[in-house]
Amino acid sequence: MGCTALTPDLTARQQAEYLTERMPAGLFGGVGIEESRVAWRLSPEPFWLSPQTFAAIERLGPDLLKFYRVLASLYQRSARGTAPSFIAEELDRGKPEAIVRAGRQNRFKSDLPGVIRPDLILTDGGFIAAELDSVPGGMGFVGAMAEVYCELGFDVAGETYGMPDGLAAMLAAVSGTPRPVAALVVSEESKAYRPEIAWLADAITRRGSADAYACRPEDIVFTEEALFVRLPDGREEKLNVMYRNFELFDLLNVPKAELMLYAARHNRVKITPPVKAHLEEKLSFALLHNPALRTTWQRELGDAFEQLRAVFPATWVLDPRPLPPQASICSLVAREEPVREWTQLFDLPKSERDYVVKPSGFSELAWGSRGVRVGNDLTHEEWRAALSKGLASFEQTPYVLQRFHKGKRVRVPYYDAKRTDIAVLDGRVRLCPYFFNVGQDTVKLGGILATIAPADKRLIHGMSEAIMSPCAVREGGY
């Protein structure tokens, strides 16, 4: 459905001012600037994608769902001894027994993430997925922006209500209920996302597709028969489904987590994303690129195999265990020599350090770019320290080494609040499409967030100097 402008014939500056006035304050990361309402740069228009780029992103959604399904199956088979044992060993390393046990329960074996968000770096040759996220921030933020941009007449990707409608459709599919009662549970550790989750719950309820409530874990009420959410007015609503807006590394610190899992095990409520830490590891990219698993991936992914290998950058687990004298680390080369020991990378010059070092998962450092180190951004000592830390953390928090791909330079207009005029940012862009798993092997694209950071920034993420906007499609776009 096309958007009709409520305020036609505005100049670019007037459009930006309209967006600034209409954008709900404090939705992104729980921050907001009182005088400007938002803590990032606003563009007077969406970020424009070419039809070809948009089509490639749409095709990626079903492939990612298939990847999760095959990964989950390989993990379970590995744990049972009917697939190579190193798969489960790699994915379970550093996790408490309770987390591993929860992820292996038969009741949840077919459960997959309900939300799939890849972080795509737009490059001169297409895009590269820096990582996958199944507990992403930004859903309410993108949904709120889509509504306001639509008021200016822009047809954003996913349409005006793509985010709340997509999440509601996913919750309905998970619960098996046409109009479920859903709790969107935000932990204390994830409280920065509470404002946008509250916006999303209100939007879903307003649209009439579900009764959704944003709440804290403390607001969940357990009985032997069901799980309930306690509302601010004291009423309690019986839940069909619970959306987990907190990371699994924090699960043991989340109040009533055991009761929530007990209710899910006994089919009193459905939980999404599932409590499967093995599906939240960045080293899954390394498994896809592992030649020992190539035939298995090819057989089970079909046509998606080569497409995903082209999108997932080459990735290696920083495993300090010694190799046999005749062995080398697959496809990893330093100074034109196969790498047999990680120490061969220690003295690489900056020009040959096109790598990122980061924790694989299950760590407070594994989200929000907190633990990411870009090799050619570091001094020699910092580079050695990053590798050494990753190797030393192997048993507790595995790290990965990943090929770094530089983003394409883009020029995007934005509103300069100090000059009260339109300026242009020379930057690089990260695209975050939000795919909702709505059942029957189907994903629905709810929207795409573009984050354009200044070109001199190595990591692209939400920051005050960045432009953040929804995407739309037109000829001549990126």
Summary of the structure (lengths in Angstrom):
residues: 478
radius of gyration: 22.5
end to end distance: 23.0
largest distance: 70.9
contacts: 1603
relative contact order: 0.19
helix: 36%
strand: 24%
